[in-house]
Amino acid sequence: MEQASSASVETRRPGPVWPVSVKGVLFVGNEIVLLQNERDEWELPGGRLEPGEEPDLCLAREISEELGIDVTVGDLLDCWRYPVLPGKEVLIITFGVQSLPSADLRLSHEHKELGRFPLDQVDGLRMPEGYRRSIRDWARRLALPA
């Protein structure tokens, strides 16, 4: 087996290191559940992946902390890099979450507001386009009315 030369090793640059945020697309009835953050953006419930934690378990934990409910995590929907602030990027991973016919949701201290919105209002909300893409995808998979 051939060893890599020290010259080729020295020219390699390390890959990016970003925090990973796992988010869930959760419908209660035909309404999407969103949380308003400190930047006055609406976001999907979820949060930062901890070292050694599986993404689906992270999402279930975060939704329990943020909304006070237990959920079943479904399909992987999307993954993208989001520039949160200048010079600060986060890798976002979205999953579908089992739709609930009704739920008694509570707002944690982590967010300013809890909202439930019909699909036809999503385009008018201040949020990253990747969240809209995930919401539309999961709604389509669940065959929710547009």
SULCOR-V602761 format. One line per field, one symbol per residue. phi: phi as a letter, one per 20 degrees, with the letter a starting at -180 (. if undefined). A space follows every 10 residues. Layout:
BEGIN
phi = ???
END
This chain:
BEGIN
phi = .eefffffff efdfffccfd ddccecddmd deecceefel decffqaffe gmefgffgff fffffedmce cdedffdabb ecffcgncdc edcdcfcgfd fbbeeceeff cebdcccfgf dffeefaffg fggfffffff felfff
END
